[in-house]
Amino acid sequence: MTEEVASVESLTLTFDKIDAPALADVSFCLNEGESLALVGESGSGKTSLLRLLLGLLRPTRGKVRLFGQPLDDVDGEELRRIRRKCSYIPQDPFGGLPPTLSPLQAVVEPLIVTRPNLKYEGTNKAKELLSDLGIEEALWNRKLVQGFSGGQRQRIMLARALITDPKLLLADEPTSMQDVSTRMDLINLLKVYLKNGMSMIFVTHDLLLAKAMTLRGIVLYRGRMCETGPTHLLLRDPLHPYTKALVSALPKLGKPIEVKVKRRPLPVGFKGCPYLALCPYGFDRCKDLPPMKQLSDARSVACFMGDTSQGT
Ligand SMILES: Nc1ncnc2c1ncn2[C@@H]1O[C@H](COP(=O)(O)OP(=O)(O)OP(=O)(O)O)[C@@H](O)[C@H]1O
């Protein structure tokens, strides 16, 4: 039987009572070997969700379970024990690495902290990962404070995340600073780990990358889930107007990129669909919050559009 790796239920996070929640009523479950993309624009709550999953933030409401263990029941050593099964690649490649270590030391460190007896094997594995990720041997022992680019740091962070063979990888835009061919090297390496049973939550702005990396995706808008489904269907047949806008904004050969709408603030305390201010299909009923509707085993959408009861 496939085991649950992570799940969240009605997860809500409010940083400040006067602001809209950073996350509201988010629910999903990730099983062993599955990969899930969190897709959404800047500020939609993707990073906060990863931090909640690791117990680095506590939810205002709702539940987080990691490897079957509710995180509100654990603290201290128990939380660290659960976290050791996970690796986290933060978004910021400048703050995400210990600056006084060399790439080789930084990559091997997470392994030998918990398993010092593996220093020799760990060093060899770190060299292999750095080499697979295109970090030249001449740089392996140079201190990270000295001139590494954002892209190089990102690749070192990926090697550091993979060295422990995590059961769950939480990756926050791990390829955002890579050129196209290096990005493919990263994608291919991640796919090897996924094939070997690792589970992954992959944060990105980019639906095309989400499809390349994962089978299933959640589209978030202003902290709410607006659509979930197989990533190839989110891209080919988006249902929510926000997902449609994301797809139509993808660059296409020979076509200029059009910016049709600008983000506008919602009235304070607005309780309806968070996308209403930008939605070309919005109507009166959208002043209420659309519930997440399950359309099939694989797909759900939070939108009144296409709902046969919309006139009522
Ligand atoms: N420590 C904090 N204190 C107050 N508000 C915060 C804090 N961290 C995040 N937020 C707010 O929570 C919301 C979600 O932020 P989050 O970083 O999770 O979004 P994101 O989707 O990861 O964005 P990006 O793609 O830009 O990283 C934003 O409105 C942000 O301003």
The ligand as an SDF file (V2000), in Angstrom:
LIG
                    3D

 31 33  0  0  0  0  0  0  0  0999 V2000
    6.8780   36.9040    7.7650 N   0  0  0  0  0  0  0  0  0  0  0  0
    5.8370   37.4610    7.1630 C   0  0  0  0  0  0  0  0  0  0  0  0
    5.1400   38.4640    7.7860 N   0  0  0  0  0  0  0  0  0  0  0  0
    4.0460   39.0270    7.1930 C   0  0  0  0  0  0  0  0  0  0  0  0
    3.5810   38.6700    5.9920 N   0  0  0  0  0  0  0  0  0  0  0  0
    4.2360   37.6820    5.3210 C   0  0  0  0  0  0  0  0  0  0  0  0
    5.4020   37.0410    5.8740 C   0  0  0  0  0  0  0  0  0  0  0  0
    5.8300   36.0960    4.9870 N   0  0  0  0  0  0  0  0  0  0  0  0
    4.9840   36.1540    3.9340 C   0  0  0  0  0  0  0  0  0  0  0  0
    4.0310   37.0960    4.1310 N   0  0  0  0  0  0  0  0  0  0  0  0
    2.9150   37.4330    3.2280 C   0  0  0  0  0  0  0  0  0  0  0  0
    2.2250   36.2260    2.9490 O   0  0  0  0  0  0  0  0  0  0  0  0
    1.8170   36.1870    1.5890 C   0  0  0  0  0  0  0  0  0  0  0  0
    2.3500   34.9190    0.9350 C   0  0  0  0  0  0  0  0  0  0  0  0
    3.7820   35.0130    0.8810 O   0  0  0  0  0  0  0  0  0  0  0  0
    4.6710   33.8160    0.3050 P   0  0  0  0  0  0  0  0  0  0  0  0
    6.1010   34.2020    0.4490 O   0  0  0  0  0  0  0  0  0  0  0  0
    4.2390   32.5530    0.9310 O   0  0  0  0  0  0  0  0  0  0  0  0
    4.2470   33.8340   -1.2350 O   0  0  0  0  0  0  0  0  0  0  0  0
    4.9280   33.1400   -2.4950 P   0  0  0  0  0  0  0  0  0  0  0  0
    3.8230   32.6120   -3.3330 O   0  0  0  0  0  0  0  0  0  0  0  0
    5.9590   32.1600   -2.0560 O   0  0  0  0  0  0  0  0  0  0  0  0
    5.6140   34.3740   -3.2100 O   0  0  0  0  0  0  0  0  0  0  0  0
    6.9720   34.4160   -4.0950 P   0  0  0  0  0  0  0  0  0  0  0  0
    6.7160   33.6120   -5.3380 O   0  0  0  0  0  0  0  0  0  0  0  0
    7.1670   35.8770   -4.3520 O   0  0  0  0  0  0  0  0  0  0  0  0
    8.0440   33.8200   -3.2380 O   0  0  0  0  0  0  0  0  0  0  0  0
    2.3150   37.4650    0.9460 C   0  0  0  0  0  0  0  0  0  0  0  0
    1.2520   38.3830    0.9310 O   0  0  0  0  0  0  0  0  0  0  0  0
    3.4110   37.9300    1.8730 C   0  0  0  0  0  0  0  0  0  0  0  0
    3.5100   39.3250    1.8690 O   0  0  0  0  0  0  0  0  0  0  0  0
  1  2  1  0
  2  3  1  0
  2  7  2  0
  3  4  2  0
  4  5  1  0
  5  6  2  0
  6  7  1  0
  6 10  1  0
  7  8  1  0
  8  9  2  0
  9 10  1  0
 10 11  1  0
 11 12  1  0
 11 30  1  0
 12 13  1  0
 13 14  1  0
 13 28  1  0
 14 15  1  0
 15 16  1  0
 16 17  2  0
 16 18  1  0
 16 19  1  0
 19 20  1  0
 20 21  2  0
 20 22  1  0
 20 23  1  0
 23 24  1  0
 24 25  2  0
 24 26  1  0
 24 27  1  0
 28 29  1  0
 28 30  1  0
 30 31  1  0
M  END
$$$$
